Amino acid sequence: MSTPFPFTAVVGMDDLRLGLLLNAVSPAVGGVLVRGEKGTAKSTAVRALAALLPEVPVVTGCRFSCDPAAPDPRCPDGPHGPHGADGRVPGGARAARMVELPVGASEDRLVGALDIERALSEGVKAFEPGLLADAHRGVLYVDEVNLLHDHLVDLLLDAAAMGASYVEREGVSVRHAARFLLVGTMNPEEGELRPQLLDRFGLTVEVAASREPDLRVEVVRRRLAYDDDPAGFAARWAGEESALRERIVAARALLPDVRLGDTALRQIAATCAAFEVDGMRADIVMARTATALAAWAGRTDVTADDVRQAALLALPHRRRRNPFDAPGLDEEKLDETLEEFKGDERDEDPDPDGPDGPDGPDGPGGGGGQPPEQGPEAPEGPAQDGPAPDDSAVPRQPEPQPEGEQQRRNTGAGEQSPVRAAEPFRTKVLSVPGLGEGAAGRRSRARTERGRTTGSRRPRARLTTLHLAATVQAAAPHQRARGRSGPGLVVRADDLRQATKEGREGNLVLFVVDASGSMAARRRMSAVKGAVLSLLLDAYQRRDKVGLVTFRGRDAELALPPTSSVDAAAARLESLPTGGRTPLAAGLLKAHDVLRVERMRDPARRPLLLVVTDGRATGGRDPVALAARAARLHAADGTASVVVDCETGPVRLGLAASLAGELAGTAVTLDELRADRIAGLVRDVQQMSDGHRDGHVAKNPRRAA
């Protein structure tokens, strides 16, 4: 693939190149997700692919790019019957398209739009194709796919999986073919995709810029050469482009003849089972990828190397269980799985030359001269000699220290080493009161494009969701004046009513975490970090943006500006040091500045302030009064606030509750934050109620009857 960017200058770019080419050979692989830092030519590589794809034969005048050799019988522009003496469908050829889906695209722009007015008044399915129709038999490219609304990603991946797009509006349905090569790029620093959505991409590759100066110099040279003379630069690479294009065509032609034998299928199944991949999609994608690899290499049989390469491309992102897991694959374990399986396959193959195995008694398939009882123990040797595979992932607990030593260290102003977070838990639902209009999410009530219908209004712009009953009610009084004579309803644009829906929105959850000396006791700080980690996990699941402000010593710090990357917030939290005084006022003022800026950037996204502290304030003149004054600034702005009270021990001062009062918010303890505790209390009350009723029935048998 020829681009002005040398692939060797980016780590992982060879995998990206291979993944794109495999999808060009077999779009059934399911697309490629490209993960990498900014400035690594992700978009450049994807755009270069479109120039390599062969021309596409299309039916003349068809907006849905039907193939003249096999037109879609359900095409909205069809049926495409044969014309002329030769009995062929008229057609021509055009270059393969690369269609780009913007992050801010609407649902109608993606799947297409129906003219509801004509459908109601004339009974005509007037359909305007969307981007899925434009991308049919081409490439659909989604830059920053992790920033796309979830429901759009769902629609996109459903169409990619089914090869068709369905549009339904108030009983009017349109279906058209939508088979395309799906490519998404993302920067993990800006937020992750849900594991369910990650699983829908066939392959994934990780790219990063090289640290080799010579390679970086070559990148700059080629880029400058391209800018100086784009036509001349393209001409220098035209030969390689032509060769790649011919190789893609040849691999496509060979693909139906590639044989995926039982041995390869069993290797694929064993690999997916060994890595505990959920579902069966990984097995299917690996099979298709291995087949495409063989066709790309010009072979008709799938080899073990094809299976290994398919696993490296198809499995890493499917092993992710929660948002804090890093995608990846243990290549040593992969090789052991494939080798072990190959050994099993040899043992199962009978050899007509001898009864002891395929290679005789001394071969690898026979006893090899070893006593029979040693056979099963051989694979366990390496595992016993070295550390367990998951030892590196098991957190080492800090050595316990005397309570007096801890207290002595915590009273000083020095910095304490970071403490590992306790195990996260499911938290109670914290939400912003009122009705918002922010981006779709799962936290607070809001007017949204999706959800339950609550009423109707006149459309402010283009009609997206029709409220049928309200539209008929608006049109009914004018039927006689409009000269209605038949059964059809005469509907005008002024009659149309937009359905108003209520769903859930995502919020900006800003954490303000007390990292001062009063929080530095290891047990307490571990519990606090565990609580914040639990709230971060909850924010990820509810599609929130998150930010992190910490305060200790003399000042407060914006540890993480508001972002969609919960992973980044968890990483900053893990390395958070503690110690020093408690500048509570500074932390609240820093949070106020952050929220002020965010309100200007995104006025529709409502904030939720989570202050994690024991309520103490030290340092400066009258720190308590300063903290109260800073808290009242948030109350004046109407910011929804929750104070997580970290105070422990038999004697509690109730300072966090006082702070919550100044913020006009609520206070919860660490125990009250747990959803399982609330569920336990409900069960206890229910059991008490059942017991009371049973006792009452026992005393009143006549009433029970």
PyMOL commands that set and color helices and strands:
alter all, ss='L'
color gray80, all
select helices_A, chain A and resi 7-9+13-25+27-29+42-50+107-111+116-122+131-134+145-147+150-162+188-190+195-198+213-228+230-236+238-257+262-274+281-296+304-314+316-319+331-348+372-374+380-385+391-393+403-411+468-478+493-495+517-519+522-541+566-574+584-601+623-637+655-662+675-699+701-704
alter helices_A, ss='H'
color red, helices_A
select strands_A, chain A and resi 10-11+32-36+56-59+91-94+98-100+113-114+127-128+139-143+164-169+172-177+181-186+203-209+440-448+452-457+498-505+508-514+545-552+555-563+607-613+640-645+666-669
alter strands_A, ss='S'
color yellow, strands_A
deselect
rebuild
show_as cartoon
